[in-house]
Amino acid sequence: MSVRQVKLVLDGKTGEMKAVDTDIPRGSPATPILFVTYLSGIFDVVEVAVPGIQGLSFVDDIGWWAAGADDEGVATKLSAAVAVAIEWAAGNRVAFDHGKTEAALFRKKKQTPKAKVKVGDNVVPFNKEATRWLGIWLDSQLTLKDHHATRLKDGKKAMARLRRLTGQMGLSPANCRNVMTACIRSMFGSELWWKGDHVPGTMGRAEELQLLVNQEARATTGCFRTTNLGDLSMESGLWAATTQLENRQRRFGLRLLSLLQGNQAREVAGAPTEIGRRLTNALAYAGRTESTVLLEDPETLDAVALGRGGGSEGGGGEC
């Protein structure tokens, strides 16, 4: 880190080696480690100075969490925490970007909060719309409806772009499927909101995702819109939306249980909370699973049977 050199290569010409004695190399894994280590002292200082405040951070995103009976009480605690954090930063050569500061209030009742959080010389109101944090859109009631709608919209846009790409490049069905599953991430974060099929709170979301899965399957196989959905799923190798949602929740629970003892995230699985009970039920699944095998090379057109109607046995549908 202290003895580094750099040279510039431009149009086949190589410059002289120059010494670099400032900053950390871009992309170095040491950067987030050093950053977190340097800022680790701020959390104990703020939590001791302001009772009821807890720190919540991810690399350079620092957050403060407080519980209260109303928005005024929460705003007062957060304002006090921010004041202590700014004071600590001034004494440790750290600067916060006040322009990027956001405040979010979560509660059961859907009401517009009037209180504001004081951040230095500015005041920050609580967000009226969903707040994006670590890729998850959090609404005031934590229903994650906005997150689902945003991810679904992004998935449809990606689907439109990939459909043109796979159609023009002449990819095999197996490669088309790999591209679809890698680039369309509409179910990201579904582990937090999926409660099961036909359950109030998430009813209708699986059907919306299934429409997108059907489009992925048609782009993978080249089948018509009238192709039987059961045959379409089997030929494309894409699981139904409900199955994918349940599998994601099981994998999420297994990831939590694989964490080291003492990690607080590990305690979520099996906790006496709504999401803890959902993960417990998901991990208790002992049913049979099936694997789908795709051909490495696409079959010839003569060997592929394309359905033109949705009335065959086993159920049909049109989306």
C-alpha positions as CSV (number, residue, x, y, z in Angstrom):
1,M,0.0,0.0,0.0
2,S,2.9,2.4,0.7
3,V,5.2,1.4,-2.2
4,R,3.2,1.6,-5.4
5,Q,3.9,2.6,-9.0
6,V,1.7,3.2,-12.0
7,K,2.2,3.6,-15.7
8,L,0.0,4.7,-18.6
9,V,-0.5,2.7,-21.7
10,L,-2.2,4.6,-24.6
11,D,-2.4,3.5,-28.3
12,G,0.3,0.8,-27.8
13,K,2.7,3.2,-26.2
14,T,3.8,2.7,-22.6
15,G,4.8,5.6,-20.4
16,E,7.3,5.7,-17.6
17,M,6.6,4.3,-14.1
18,K,5.5,6.9,-11.7
19,A,5.3,6.6,-7.9
20,V,1.9,6.8,-6.3
21,D,1.8,7.8,-2.7
22,T,-1.9,8.9,-2.2
23,D,-5.2,7.1,-1.8
24,I,-6.0,3.4,-2.0
25,P,-5.9,1.5,-5.3
26,R,-9.3,1.6,-7.0
27,G,-11.1,-1.7,-6.7
28,S,-8.9,-2.9,-3.9
29,P,-10.7,-5.2,-1.4
30,A,-8.9,-3.4,1.3
31,T,-10.9,-0.2,0.7
32,P,-14.2,-1.3,2.4
33,I,-12.3,-3.0,5.2
34,L,-10.3,0.0,6.0
35,F,-13.4,2.3,5.7
36,V,-15.5,0.2,8.1
37,T,-12.6,-0.1,10.5
38,Y,-12.0,3.6,10.5
39,L,-15.7,4.4,11.1
40,S,-16.3,1.7,13.7
41,G,-15.9,4.1,16.6
42,I,-18.8,6.3,15.6
43,F,-21.5,3.8,16.5
44,D,-20.6,3.3,20.1
45,V,-20.2,7.1,20.6
46,V,-23.7,7.8,19.2
47,E,-25.5,4.9,20.8
48,V,-24.1,5.9,24.2
49,A,-24.9,9.6,23.8
50,V,-28.4,9.1,22.6
51,P,-30.4,6.3,24.4
52,G,-32.7,4.3,22.1
53,I,-30.6,4.9,19.0
54,Q,-29.0,1.9,17.1
55,G,-26.6,2.1,14.2
56,L,-27.3,0.3,11.0
57,S,-24.7,0.6,8.2
58,F,-23.4,-1.1,5.0
59,V,-19.9,0.1,4.0
60,D,-20.3,3.9,3.4
61,D,-24.1,3.9,4.0
62,I,-24.6,4.8,7.6
63,G,-28.1,4.7,9.1
64,W,-29.6,5.4,12.5
65,W,-32.7,3.6,13.8
66,A,-35.0,4.7,16.6
67,A,-38.4,3.6,17.9
68,G,-41.0,5.9,19.3
69,A,-44.7,6.5,20.0
70,D,-45.1,9.2,17.3
71,D,-43.1,10.8,14.5
72,E,-42.1,13.8,16.7
73,G,-40.4,11.5,19.2
74,V,-38.6,9.6,16.5
75,A,-37.5,12.8,14.7
76,T,-36.1,14.2,18.0
77,K,-34.0,11.1,18.7
78,L,-32.7,11.0,15.1
79,S,-31.8,14.7,15.2
80,A,-29.8,14.2,18.4
81,A,-28.0,11.2,16.8
82,V,-27.1,13.2,13.7
83,A,-25.7,16.0,15.9
84,V,-23.5,13.6,17.8
85,A,-22.4,11.9,14.5
86,I,-21.5,15.2,12.9
87,E,-19.5,16.2,16.0
88,W,-17.6,12.9,15.9
89,A,-16.9,13.3,12.2
90,A,-15.5,16.8,12.7
91,G,-13.0,15.4,15.2
92,N,-12.0,12.4,13.1
93,R,-11.5,14.1,9.7
94,V,-14.7,12.6,8.3
95,A,-17.3,14.5,6.2
96,F,-20.9,13.4,5.5
97,D,-22.8,14.4,2.4
98,H,-25.8,16.1,3.9
99,G,-27.4,16.4,0.5
100,K,-27.8,12.6,0.3
101,T,-29.4,12.3,3.8
102,E,-32.8,10.7,3.9
103,A,-35.3,10.0,6.6
104,A,-37.9,7.2,6.5
105,L,-40.7,6.5,9.0
106,F,-42.3,3.0,9.2
107,R,-45.6,2.4,11.0
108,K,-48.8,0.5,10.6
109,K,-51.1,3.5,10.0
110,K,-50.8,5.2,6.6
111,Q,-50.4,8.8,7.6
112,T,-48.2,11.6,6.3
113,P,-45.6,12.5,9.0
114,K,-45.2,16.2,9.8
115,A,-42.0,16.0,11.9
116,K,-38.6,16.7,10.3
117,V,-35.1,15.6,11.2
118,K,-32.4,18.3,11.7
119,V,-29.2,17.6,9.8
120,G,-26.7,20.3,10.5
121,D,-28.1,23.5,9.2
122,N,-30.8,21.7,7.1
123,V,-34.0,19.9,7.9
124,V,-34.9,16.6,6.3
125,P,-38.6,15.6,6.1
126,F,-39.6,11.9,6.2
127,N,-40.0,10.4,2.7
128,K,-43.6,10.3,1.5
129,E,-42.7,7.7,-1.1
130,A,-40.8,4.4,-0.8
131,T,-37.2,4.7,0.3
132,R,-34.5,2.7,-1.6
133,W,-31.9,1.0,0.7
134,L,-29.5,-1.7,-0.5
135,G,-31.6,-2.4,-3.6
136,I,-34.9,-2.7,-1.6
137,W,-37.7,-0.2,-1.9
138,L,-39.2,0.2,1.6
139,D,-42.6,1.8,1.9
140,S,-43.9,3.3,5.2
141,Q,-46.0,0.1,6.0
142,L,-43.3,-2.3,4.8
143,T,-45.7,-4.1,2.4
144,L,-43.0,-3.9,-0.3
145,K,-45.6,-3.2,-2.9
146,D,-43.5,-0.5,-4.4
147,H,-40.5,-2.8,-4.5
148,H,-42.4,-5.5,-6.3
149,A,-43.8,-3.0,-8.8
150,T,-40.4,-1.5,-9.5
151,R,-38.6,-4.9,-9.9
152,L,-41.4,-6.1,-12.2
153,K,-41.2,-3.0,-14.3
154,D,-37.4,-3.3,-14.6
155,G,-37.9,-7.0,-15.5
156,K,-40.3,-6.1,-18.4
157,K,-37.8,-3.6,-19.8
158,A,-35.0,-6.2,-19.6
159,M,-37.3,-8.7,-21.3
160,A,-38.0,-6.4,-24.2
161,R,-34.3,-5.8,-24.8
162,L,-33.3,-9.5,-24.5
163,R,-36.1,-10.6,-26.8
164,R,-34.6,-8.6,-29.6
165,L,-31.1,-9.9,-28.7
166,T,-31.9,-13.6,-28.6
167,G,-34.0,-13.3,-31.7
168,Q,-31.3,-11.7,-33.8
169,M,-28.3,-13.6,-32.5
170,G,-29.9,-17.1,-33.0
171,L,-29.0,-18.4,-29.6
172,S,-29.8,-22.0,-28.7
173,P,-32.7,-22.5,-26.2
174,A,-30.2,-23.4,-23.4
175,N,-28.3,-20.2,-24.0
176,C,-31.5,-18.2,-24.2
177,R,-32.6,-19.5,-20.9
178,N,-29.3,-18.7,-19.3
179,V,-29.5,-15.2,-20.5
180,M,-33.0,-14.7,-19.3
181,T,-32.4,-16.1,-15.8
182,A,-29.2,-14.1,-15.4
183,C,-30.5,-10.7,-16.6
184,I,-34.1,-10.6,-15.5
185,R,-34.1,-10.2,-11.7
186,S,-37.8,-9.4,-11.0
187,M,-37.9,-11.6,-8.0
188,F,-35.0,-10.0,-6.2
189,G,-36.1,-9.3,-2.6
190,S,-39.2,-11.5,-2.9
191,E,-37.9,-13.5,0.1
192,L,-39.1,-10.6,2.3
193,W,-42.6,-10.3,1.0
194,W,-43.7,-13.7,-0.3
195,K,-46.2,-15.2,2.1
196,G,-47.6,-18.0,-0.1
197,D,-50.1,-18.4,-2.9
198,H,-53.5,-16.8,-2.4
199,V,-52.5,-15.2,0.9
200,P,-53.8,-11.7,1.6
201,G,-51.0,-9.1,1.3
202,T,-49.3,-10.8,-1.6
203,M,-52.3,-12.0,-3.7
204,G,-51.9,-11.3,-7.3
205,R,-48.1,-10.8,-7.3
206,A,-47.3,-14.3,-8.3
207,E,-49.7,-14.0,-11.3
208,E,-48.0,-10.8,-12.4
209,L,-44.6,-12.5,-12.2
210,Q,-46.0,-15.6,-14.1
211,L,-46.9,-13.4,-17.1
212,L,-43.3,-12.3,-17.3
213,V,-42.1,-15.9,-16.9
214,N,-44.3,-16.9,-19.8
215,Q,-42.7,-14.2,-21.9
216,E,-39.3,-15.5,-21.0
217,A,-40.4,-19.1,-22.0
218,R,-41.7,-17.9,-25.4
219,A,-38.5,-16.0,-26.1
220,T,-36.5,-19.1,-25.1
221,T,-38.4,-21.6,-27.2
222,G,-39.8,-19.5,-30.0
223,C,-43.3,-20.8,-29.3
224,F,-46.5,-19.0,-30.1
225,R,-48.7,-17.2,-27.6
226,T,-51.3,-20.0,-27.9
227,T,-48.9,-22.7,-26.9
228,N,-50.1,-24.7,-23.9
229,L,-48.5,-23.2,-20.8
230,G,-47.6,-26.6,-19.3
231,D,-45.7,-27.6,-22.5
232,L,-44.2,-24.2,-22.6
233,S,-42.8,-24.5,-19.1
234,M,-41.4,-27.9,-19.7
235,E,-39.7,-27.1,-23.0
236,S,-38.2,-23.9,-21.7
237,G,-37.0,-25.3,-18.5
238,L,-38.3,-22.3,-16.5
239,W,-40.1,-23.0,-13.3
240,A,-43.5,-21.5,-12.5
241,A,-43.4,-18.2,-10.6
242,T,-44.9,-19.7,-7.5
243,T,-42.2,-22.5,-7.4
244,Q,-39.4,-20.0,-8.0
245,L,-40.7,-17.8,-5.1
246,E,-40.9,-20.7,-2.7
247,N,-37.4,-21.9,-3.7
248,R,-35.9,-18.4,-3.2
249,Q,-37.4,-18.3,0.3
250,R,-36.0,-21.7,1.2
251,R,-32.5,-20.7,-0.1
252,F,-32.7,-17.5,1.9
253,G,-33.5,-19.4,5.0
254,L,-30.6,-21.8,4.4
255,R,-28.2,-18.9,3.8
256,L,-29.2,-17.4,7.1
257,L,-28.7,-20.7,9.0
258,S,-25.2,-21.1,7.4
259,L,-24.0,-17.9,9.0
260,L,-21.7,-18.1,12.0
261,Q,-23.0,-18.4,15.5
262,G,-23.5,-15.0,17.0
263,N,-24.5,-13.3,13.8
264,Q,-27.8,-11.5,14.4
265,A,-29.1,-12.2,10.9
266,R,-28.9,-15.9,11.7
267,E,-31.6,-15.4,14.3
268,V,-34.1,-14.3,11.8
269,A,-34.8,-17.8,10.7
270,G,-37.0,-19.4,13.4
271,A,-37.7,-16.1,15.2
272,P,-41.2,-15.5,16.6
273,T,-42.0,-13.0,13.9
274,E,-44.0,-13.1,10.7
275,I,-40.9,-13.6,8.5
276,G,-39.4,-16.0,11.0
277,R,-42.4,-18.2,10.8
278,R,-42.5,-18.1,7.0
279,L,-38.9,-19.1,6.8
280,T,-39.5,-22.0,9.3
281,N,-42.4,-23.3,7.1
282,A,-40.3,-22.9,4.0
283,L,-37.4,-24.9,5.5
284,A,-39.7,-27.6,6.7
285,Y,-40.7,-28.4,3.1
286,A,-40.1,-32.1,2.4
287,G,-41.8,-32.5,-0.9
288,R,-40.4,-34.0,-4.1
289,T,-38.4,-31.7,-6.5
290,E,-37.9,-32.3,-10.1
291,S,-35.0,-31.4,-12.4
292,T,-35.3,-30.1,-15.9
293,V,-32.7,-31.1,-18.5
294,L,-32.2,-28.9,-21.6
295,L,-30.6,-30.0,-24.8
296,E,-27.2,-28.4,-25.4
297,D,-28.0,-28.0,-29.1
298,P,-31.4,-26.8,-30.4
299,E,-33.5,-29.4,-32.2
300,T,-34.4,-29.0,-35.8
301,L,-37.7,-27.4,-36.6
302,D,-39.1,-30.7,-37.9
303,A,-38.5,-32.3,-34.6
304,V,-40.2,-29.6,-32.5
305,A,-43.9,-29.8,-31.9
306,L,-45.3,-26.3,-31.4
307,G,-48.8,-26.2,-29.8
308,R,-51.3,-23.8,-31.4
309,G,-54.1,-24.2,-29.0
310,G,-54.5,-24.1,-25.2
311,G,-57.1,-26.9,-24.9
312,S,-55.0,-30.0,-24.5
313,E,-55.2,-32.1,-21.4
314,G,-53.4,-30.8,-18.4
315,G,-54.8,-27.3,-18.6
316,G,-54.1,-24.4,-20.9
317,G,-54.1,-20.7,-20.6
318,E,-53.3,-17.5,-22.4
319,C,-51.4,-14.5,-20.9
